Structures are given as structure tokens and as C-alpha cells.
Amino acid sequence: MLLLAFTFFGAEGTLSLTVTRGLGAALTQAGVALTAGTVCWAIGSLVQPGLCERLRISAATLSVAGAVVLLLASASVVTILVARPAPTVAALFTDATWAVAGLGTGTAYPTLMTTATAKADGSHAERLSAGIVLAEATGGSLGPDVIGGLYSLGLRWSLPPHSALLLSFGATTIGGLLLLVTTARALRVRS
């Protein structure tokens, strides 16, 4: 949960800067990306229970799939920053990418919660729930702090804003990779 919140909220915390300063698009486009991510998160959370049944996959498998989608979305933003297409094209790709990130997070988020608490017995359920909430809050706080700090550090090193954003979004991609590895490993150990 910590890495999921770190990756998503860390990236989202600098998404407006990425769209405006890194890609040269209008602030309105940044708002579209943020809104798309939020709406798709809600949609992912709503369809998540039915997906497991329809696709005949476990909740654990769906959480790994959500982590993969978030990782790919974060890596896609890095790719967009490297490719530097025209601002309008870049903003449209970023909007679509962040919608996909929201969808992946929306499917992984409740799945991780239910998977983690499903096997807990009554005596451990309260501590487990408290631990999950703590991990979520810590990741949600640390992500924007660390990613924003890396952006500021890049500017302090006299990097242009575009390069400083590459540094910060690269860190979210690393967070997504760690999320994928730890989620897959934890679920393999539980099986």
C-alpha cells in the first residue's frame, strides 16, 4: 500500500508541472489529466469486484495487474518527456496515460486491501487494518514530498525544468517497479 500511494500520489503531485513546464502545454491540460486520473480511479474501484469474476482471476492477480498498469503509465510519462512531442500531442498522451494510471490504481487499491485483510483472523484484523492505513498515509505523504524534492533538487543543480521533471518522474517509475516486485513477491509467498 505504501508503494502504491507513493507512486501514484508522487507522480500526481508533479503532474501539473510536468504538463505545463515539462511539456509546454496549458494548465487546462494538466487539469484534464488530473481529472481523468481521478475519474478512472473511481471507475476502476467500481468495476474491480466484477472483473475478478468475469475474468476468472484472483484478487491477487488483479492487484499485480493494477501495479503493472501504474508502472507502465509512469514509464509512459517519462517516455513522453524524453520524446518531447508538440505540446498539444504531449498533453493528450499525458491525459490518456494518467487516465490509465488511475484505472490501474483503482483496480489495485481495493484489491490490495481485501487481499491483505482476507486471511487475517479476528485478533490480528485490527492491527492489520491500522498498518494498512498507516502505510497508505505514509506513502501518500512521502510520494509528493520525495518527488517534489527531487524536482527542486534538479532545479538547484541548474537542470532545466524538463530535466528536473525527468529526474522526479524517473523516481516514480522506480517506485512503481518496486511496487510490482513487492506485490508479486508478497502474493507468491501467501499462495
C-alpha positions as CSV (number, residue, x, y, z in Angstrom):
1,M,0.0,0.0,0.0
2,L,2.9,2.4,0.8
3,L,4.5,1.9,-2.6
4,L,1.1,2.2,-4.4
5,A,0.4,5.5,-2.7
6,F,4.0,6.7,-3.1
7,T,4.0,6.0,-6.8
8,F,0.5,7.3,-7.7
9,F,0.5,10.4,-5.5
10,G,4.1,11.2,-6.0
11,A,3.6,11.3,-9.8
12,E,0.3,13.1,-9.4
13,G,1.9,15.7,-7.2
14,T,4.1,16.8,-10.1
15,L,1.8,16.1,-13.0
16,S,0.7,19.7,-13.3
17,L,4.4,20.8,-13.5
18,T,5.1,18.0,-16.0
19,V,2.3,19.1,-18.3
20,T,3.0,22.8,-18.1
21,R,6.7,23.3,-17.6
22,G,8.0,20.0,-18.9
23,L,5.8,19.6,-22.0
24,G,4.8,23.3,-22.6
25,A,1.1,22.6,-22.6
26,A,-1.6,24.8,-21.0
27,L,-2.6,24.5,-17.3
28,T,-6.1,23.4,-18.5
29,Q,-4.5,20.2,-20.0
30,A,-2.9,19.5,-16.6
31,G,-6.4,19.7,-15.0
32,V,-7.7,17.3,-17.6
33,A,-5.0,14.8,-16.8
34,L,-5.7,15.1,-13.0
35,T,-9.4,14.8,-13.5
36,A,-9.0,11.8,-15.9
37,G,-6.9,10.0,-13.3
38,T,-9.4,10.6,-10.5
39,V,-12.4,9.6,-12.5
40,C,-10.7,6.5,-13.8
41,W,-9.6,5.6,-10.3
42,A,-13.2,5.6,-9.2
43,I,-14.3,3.6,-12.3
44,G,-11.5,1.0,-11.6
45,S,-12.7,0.7,-8.0
46,L,-16.3,0.3,-9.1
47,V,-15.6,-2.4,-11.7
48,Q,-12.9,-4.2,-9.7
49,P,-15.2,-6.8,-7.9
50,G,-16.8,-7.8,-11.2
51,L,-13.5,-8.0,-13.0
52,C,-12.3,-10.9,-10.8
53,E,-15.5,-12.8,-11.5
54,R,-15.7,-12.0,-15.2
55,L,-12.1,-12.7,-16.0
56,R,-11.9,-15.6,-13.6
57,I,-8.8,-14.3,-11.9
58,S,-8.0,-13.9,-8.2
59,A,-7.9,-10.6,-6.5
60,A,-4.2,-11.1,-6.0
61,T,-3.7,-11.4,-9.8
62,L,-5.8,-8.2,-10.3
63,S,-3.6,-6.3,-7.8
64,V,-0.5,-7.3,-9.7
65,A,-2.2,-6.2,-13.0
66,G,-3.1,-2.8,-11.4
67,A,0.6,-2.4,-10.3
68,V,1.8,-3.2,-13.8
69,V,-0.6,-0.6,-15.3
70,L,0.5,2.1,-12.9
71,L,4.2,1.2,-13.6
72,L,3.6,1.4,-17.4
73,A,1.7,4.7,-17.1
74,S,4.6,6.2,-15.0
75,A,7.1,5.0,-17.5
76,S,5.0,6.3,-20.4
77,V,5.1,9.8,-18.9
78,V,8.9,9.5,-18.7
79,T,8.9,8.4,-22.4
80,I,6.7,11.4,-23.3
81,L,9.2,13.7,-21.5
82,V,12.1,12.2,-23.4
83,A,10.3,12.3,-26.8
84,R,9.2,15.9,-26.4
85,P,6.4,15.9,-29.0
86,A,4.4,19.0,-29.7
87,P,2.8,20.4,-26.6
88,T,-0.8,19.5,-27.6
89,V,0.2,16.0,-28.6
90,A,2.2,15.6,-25.4
91,A,-0.7,16.8,-23.3
92,L,-3.2,14.4,-25.0
93,F,-0.9,11.5,-24.4
94,T,-0.3,12.5,-20.8
95,D,-4.1,12.9,-20.3
96,A,-4.7,9.4,-21.6
97,T,-1.7,7.9,-19.7
98,W,-2.8,9.4,-16.5
99,A,-6.4,8.1,-17.0
100,V,-4.8,4.6,-17.4
101,A,-2.8,5.2,-14.2
102,G,-5.9,6.0,-12.4
103,L,-7.6,2.9,-13.7
104,G,-4.7,0.7,-12.6
105,T,-4.6,2.3,-9.2
106,G,-8.4,2.0,-8.9
107,T,-8.3,-1.7,-9.5
108,A,-5.2,-2.4,-7.4
109,Y,-6.1,-0.3,-4.4
110,P,-9.2,-2.1,-3.1
111,T,-7.8,-5.4,-4.2
112,L,-4.7,-5.0,-2.0
113,M,-6.9,-4.0,0.9
114,T,-9.2,-7.0,0.6
115,T,-6.4,-9.4,-0.2
116,A,-4.4,-8.3,2.9
117,T,-7.3,-8.5,5.3
118,A,-9.0,-11.6,3.9
119,K,-6.7,-14.1,5.7
120,A,-6.4,-12.1,9.0
121,D,-8.1,-13.7,11.9
122,G,-10.1,-11.6,14.4
123,S,-7.2,-10.9,16.8
124,H,-4.9,-9.5,14.0
125,A,-7.5,-7.8,11.8
126,E,-7.4,-4.5,13.8
127,R,-3.7,-4.3,13.8
128,L,-3.5,-5.2,10.1
129,S,-6.1,-2.6,9.2
130,A,-4.2,0.1,11.2
131,G,-1.0,-0.9,9.5
132,I,-2.6,-0.6,6.0
133,V,-4.0,2.8,6.8
134,L,-0.5,3.9,8.2
135,A,1.2,2.6,5.0
136,E,-1.3,4.3,2.8
137,A,-0.9,7.7,4.7
138,T,2.9,7.4,4.7
139,G,3.1,6.6,1.0
140,G,0.6,9.3,0.2
141,S,2.7,11.9,2.1
142,L,6.1,10.7,1.2
143,G,5.5,10.4,-2.6
144,P,4.8,14.1,-3.3
145,D,7.5,15.1,-0.8
146,V,10.2,13.0,-2.3
147,I,9.2,13.6,-5.9
148,G,8.8,17.3,-5.4
149,G,12.1,17.4,-3.5
150,L,13.8,15.7,-6.4
151,Y,12.3,18.3,-8.8
152,S,13.6,21.1,-6.5
153,L,17.0,19.4,-6.3
154,G,17.2,19.2,-10.0
155,L,16.5,22.9,-10.3
156,R,19.1,23.6,-7.6
157,W,21.6,21.7,-9.7
158,S,20.7,24.1,-12.5
159,L,18.9,21.5,-14.6
160,P,16.2,22.9,-16.9
161,P,12.7,22.2,-15.6
162,H,12.2,19.5,-18.2
163,S,15.3,17.5,-17.0
164,A,14.3,18.0,-13.3
165,L,10.9,16.6,-14.1
166,L,12.6,13.6,-15.8
167,L,14.5,13.0,-12.6
168,S,11.4,13.2,-10.4
169,F,9.2,11.1,-12.7
170,G,12.0,8.6,-13.1
171,A,11.8,8.1,-9.3
172,T,8.0,7.4,-9.6
173,T,8.8,4.8,-12.2
174,I,11.3,3.2,-9.8
175,G,8.6,3.3,-7.1
176,G,6.2,1.5,-9.5
177,L,8.8,-1.1,-10.2
178,L,9.4,-1.7,-6.5
179,L,5.6,-1.9,-6.1
180,L,5.3,-4.5,-8.8
181,V,8.2,-6.6,-7.4
182,T,7.0,-6.5,-3.8
183,T,3.3,-7.1,-4.7
184,A,4.2,-10.1,-6.8
185,R,6.6,-11.4,-4.2
186,A,4.1,-11.0,-1.3
187,L,1.3,-12.7,-3.2
188,R,3.6,-15.5,-4.2
189,V,4.6,-16.1,-0.6
190,R,0.9,-16.1,0.5
191,S,-0.1,-18.7,-2.1
